[in-house]
Amino acid sequence: MEFSQETLSGILKKALSRGGDYADIFIEETVKTGITYDSGKVKTITSGIVAGAGLRVITGTDFVYMYAGDVDERKLLKLADDISAAANSGKTGVISSLVPYEYSSIIPVSVFPDTVALPKKVEIVERANQAGREYSQKISEVIVRYLDNDQKVSVATSEGRFSRDRRVRTRLVVQCIATDGEKRETGMSAPGRSMGFEMYDSISPESIAREAARIACLLLEADYAPQGKLPVVIDNGFGGVIFHEACGHALEATSVGKNASVFSGKLNEQIASPLVTAIDDGTIPNAWGSANIDDEAHPTQKNILVKDGVLVSYMVDKLGSLRMDHPFTGSSRRESYKYAPTSRMTNTYIAEGASSLDEMIASINDGLYCRNMGGGSVNPPTTDFNFSVSEAYHIQKGKIGKPVKGASLIGKGSEILMNIEMVGNNMDFGTGMCGSLSGSIPTNVGQPAIKVSGLVVGGRS
Amino acid sequence: MMNKDMLLKIIETQPVPSELYYSLGREIEISAFNGSINNFTSAETSGIGARVVQEGKIGSAFTESVTEHSISSILQRARENSEFSASDDGNVLYKGQELPDSEESMSRDLDTVSVEKKKSVALELEQFSREYDSRIINVPHAYYQEISGETGIVSSEKTIAFRKASLCGGLVYVMASDGKDTQVGMAMRFYRNFSGIDSNILAKEAADKALSKLGAGVLETGTYDIILNEEAASNLLGAFISSGASHFFGENIQKNRSKFKGISGEKIGCKLFTLIDNPLSGSLRAKTFDDEGVPTRETVLAEDGIFQNVIHSVYSAARSGVQSTGHSRRGGYSGGVSTGLHDAFITNGEKPQKELLRKLDSGVIISDVEGLHAGLDPVTGDFSLSAKGYRVSGGETGDPVRNFTIAGNFFEIINRIAAKADDRREDRIQTFSSPSMLIPDVSISG
């Protein structure tokens, strides 16, 4: 349901009627389709609509948030009345007239999910299943999840910002299990884009399945990873999860604004090797973490976070800017109307350097080459982080050797960033979901290959 | 119960076997920072998930609009979705019965406590943590939280099952610093009744965790005898036992994803590995029926290391031609139906953790394991996880250690429990709990 500018303006006024400096409203309608394919057949097909609104009033740096599903104008007014009673500071800030923000979309979609018949979507998962099984006789199982999301949002703020966005996302998650006697290993590949069904024109379901099958088969041949502090080459794409965990989270206003980040108060200081320039860019056309506007109706933007190792910007939302005296960076995001927004990453990456992957490998006598990574986590106050490796090889005497498995890499972000010794020239992105205070949101991680020393490799041999 | 009559009326008129899963949730979250309430969040939301089965094919759909019209349209959508699904012997709805409305999981006092009192919990959590020790330099998160709601399941196969539940609790996350080193500590506890919350205990727990890690050193790479404390053991073993990929689940056994295929009555662990799921203990996770309306009961998964019972949902039970054990889990109205444990645990040992330390003599006690969502492989049982803990020498806990990993295999661990303590926490909110346990010869990388 779409509400008029006048209605939204009235809601914001009512929300602030008993006091408060600022109010914003986020209205969402998201249509989702999910198909699960397992054991050679479609297991379930589900579809549904997430629809509701979240209303927020900020007074000083404190806020009240209320949300409700299935809203109509009457329910919104009730929500506004409830929130004004809870905020109730007595003093109301400036309420500006809403000015619509228009833009030309950076996430153009040619085939919207609701225009694609269900059998066409089922065909995608069947193609992936077949390609996975055909890759090798060792592939004993292919599990496929097809997902599409079509989210329409309207955001209006008492500062006068008002905009709508339509965010369409498509993702295919393929897991292949390879079996050899008693040995069983899993490989996964799961690209996603801010696109419609046309994603499959550029990324075929077969190629996704073959990549998952390749990793599963490779792991059958792998020994356990070595142990101890070793030099590591982390390749491009999802390898960027290292910056996401070791640094990215600790640059979000969510932690910086509460002095709960190791990088609080470190603007213009050297926090990383001079080889490192890192960027968070929510404007990359059709990228998984992109959007036209953030969830406070600011246009998304390209933010240079670290330039030549020097910290130049945090990622900042409205509350963060109040706490930190730092400009907005278009970084306000949330999973759905059920979460108040906060500062989050979008598409975050380390920019290209000059080294080649071969040079990096050749420079290492005994180390680890990580081709594919799994997920990770971090404590922003200490930057103690961890992430898992899903495809890796032992480097011996400057050459890539045998595949190894089962390692996690850990370290302290503030130290490891200084230990980035080489940055490659093969930049790429990987698709992820990032969980934090405002829920689980789509984010891209990215980097070219990098060489890092001082990481602890948590293997078993 | 709200909406019960409407749901029953709709389900009566369905042309094919159909099920409606209804839930209504109310949430209050209050957080304190720098001595004031910096966030108050409150909401009530509801939704309906529909499933239909036609010719052995299942389709589902959901909506957050709980009206007769919307529910009828998602039932229609579910029927359309089922047409493109595949037939499976497991796709059946539970042949149920009308169960009495369940209200035993309702808080006795939450509705009578004022908002001001709830706010004071968040404020106290922050204040008590800061006052506990001058080295507590920041309390980024101090929350009071309460969740209450209703769940209802009705089906054309005669299932009528409704329950109400509520609980409340607190979370506090603190930073400690000695000027050189910074460490964090978190405590989170939930209770059925507001009167059960003790801010002092939570603040002390979080602060002690952070303070005791200050000045942590490193460990040499090698093989160590370790104690997993109750929290680390619960988190690590729970990530295997209680995950969707659990080797104890019928569906995973049927689909060759479990090492426990066809081994009923065989040894899977050492003598100390006794694993029980008891949804009827009255704990925070207690449930008298599962998410398909099947009545629950105590199930022994393993006893003295011997495999006992496969865990079934209606789906996997039908595929095996047996009765469901009452372990269907649904990720809310929008989620799919899968298998899940309710309140599973490894039984306590007889002696306090102190005795375990004495028995260990020298080694490491692990207090934290991190990266559980990525650093383990539920299919093979392999894990490699970031950890924190303390050295143990002469049977006493010594200096803190950090920046190391522990690596091993779940199936090896359950065969090598050398001793377990009597300290399992029955008040965990998670679906699995374990006492502290002593495990010899674990790979540590530092």
Interface residues (C-beta under 8 A of the other chain):
Chain A: K32 G34 T36 D38 S39 K41 V42 K43 T44 I45 T46 S47 G48 I49 V50 A51 G52 T61 D62 F63 V64 Y65 M66 Y67 A68 G69 D70 D82 A86 L118 P119 V122 S140 E141 I177 T179 R184 E185 T186 Y224 A225 Q227 G228 K229 S255 K258 N259 A260 V262 K338 A340 G374 G375 G376 S377 N379 P381 T382 D384 F385 N386 F387 S388 K405 G406 A407 S408 I410 G411 K412 V456 V457 G458 G459 R460
Chain B: F33 S36 I37 N38 N39 F40 T41 S42 A43 E44 T45 S46 G47 G49 I58 G59 S60 A61 F62 T63 E64 S65 V66 I74 R77 E80 N81 S82 F84 S85 A86 D88 N138 P140 M175 T182 Q183 V184 T221 K255 N256 R257 S334 G336 E370 G371 H373 A374 G375 D377 V379 T380 D382 F383 S384 L385 S386 R402 N403 F404 T405 I406 A407 G408 S443 S445 G446
